[in-house]
C-alpha cells in the first residue's frame, strides 16, 4: 500500500515558528460517552420550533449564497445590543466566530510584540494560546487562596508587569468564582490598560444583570466579552461577541478578516436571539443543578470551590487522573483541569447529574481524598 501523501515529513521537520515547537493543539476530549459533562455546554438542544425557524432562515439565505455576507453583521449586532440592554447599540457590539475569535481580535488590535497581556491563575487555558498566536507577552499572577480577586492584587500586578491588557474572567473558568463589578470599577478607574472582562458564564449567576456592562459609559478602555455557546445552547453555532466603546469596535474591524462571519452563522444567531426566552429557558435549571451538585460533593467530604457558573471544581484527589479515568469507564466524561488534585464537572440534565453522582459515589468508596491542609500525593 502506498504511503499517504505527505508522510515523508514529520511535524518536527517543518520550519515552525520557534514558539510553536513542541506545542500541541488545544482541545478537551471529544469522546462518544453516555454522559458528557466536560466542556460546560448547555445540554438542552433548541426546540423543534426554533430548529424549523433556523432552517427557514438558512434556506432563504441560500438564495443569495453566491454573494458575500454582511461584512459588518449589523443586524446581528443590533439584536445583541437589544438583548444585552444597558443602553447599548450596534455600534457598541462586535461579533465573531466564538469568543475565541473575539479575544484574538482584541489581542491583534491591542497586543502584539512588545506588549503584555496579564491575567490571574487558575483561569481559562486558552488565554496563553491567544497571546502566543498574536505574539503578545503573557504573564500571570495567582489569585487569592479562595480564587477570588481584589483591586489591589490586580493593580499591583499591572504596575509590576507594565501590562497593556488585563484579562479578568468572571465567573472564572475553571473555579466559577466571581469578581464583583465594584472591584472592576476600581481597577478601571486606576489604570490606562485595556481591561477585558470575560463574562462567558454571566447568565448562570445568581444575578445576571449585575454585569460589568453597567460600567461601559464610564470607562472607554473596558471591554466585556460574552458568548452564545453556553447559556444560549449554541456551542455549535460559534458565536461570540463583545460590548465596548465604538472606538474599540472600530479597532476590531481593522484586524478582522474580510467576511469573517458567514451568512448562515448570522442567521442562526439572530433566530436564537429572537427566541431568547426559550433558548435561555433551562438556565435556571442548570444553575440549580450546579448548586445541588456542589452541596452533594461537600456532603461526600470533598473540597468544592463555590461556583456561580454552570460548572464546579472539586477535589482534592491523590490521583485525579485515576478518578477521571474511572468516571470515563462508567460512561461519564468530566474535565481534568485546574489546580492539582481537582476536577471540573459541568451541570447537565437531572438524569445526567444522577448518573454522575452514582458513578462518583462508587469511586469515592474506594479512593483517597486529600483534605485542604494536606498536599496531594504524586
Order of alpha helices (4+ residues) and beta strands (2+ residues): beta-alpha-alpha-beta-alpha-beta-alpha-beta-alpha-beta-alpha-beta-beta-beta-alpha-alpha-alpha-alpha-beta-beta-alpha-beta-beta-alpha
